[in-house]
């Protein structure tokens, strides 16, 4: 199993959820609100006037537990989807040591 983690701009959360729900390898996912801090590029079209004034950008962290074989399929599907994630997010994949239910 792998954990696919995405950090995306908060304004695409609903569209991203719709895409994830439609992918056969995705059995569930978790959204967590996060704040992106760092130097902002004035030409970045995803930054609102509010983002520029308060100095951080609202983002969403998305965690998906996936079978190893599904990771590349999910990443590729997100890259070509029309949900707004392409060019506006980052991701990483980590191996799961253990998982279960409590």
TADADA-V214943 format. One record per backbone hydrogen bond with DSSP energy under -1.0 kcal/mol. CO is the residue of the C=O (numbers start at 1). NH is the residue of the N-H. If there is no record, write none. Layout:
# TADADA-V214943
CO;NH + CO;NH
This chain:
# TADADA-V214943
1;96 + 2;66 + 3;94 + 4;64 + 5;92 + 6;62 + 7;90 + 8;60 + 9;12 + 10;13 + 12;16 + 13;17 + 14;18 + 15;19 + 16;20 + 17;21 + 20;23 + 23;26 + 30;63 + 32;61 + 34;59 + 36;57 + 41;44 + 44;47 + 48;52 + 49;53 + 50;54 + 51;55 + 57;36 + 58;10 + 59;34 + 60;8 + 61;32 + 62;6 + 63;30 + 64;4 + 66;2 + 67;70 + 70;74 + 71;75 + 72;76 + 73;77 + 74;78 + 75;79 + 76;80 + 85;88 + 90;7 + 92;5 + 94;3
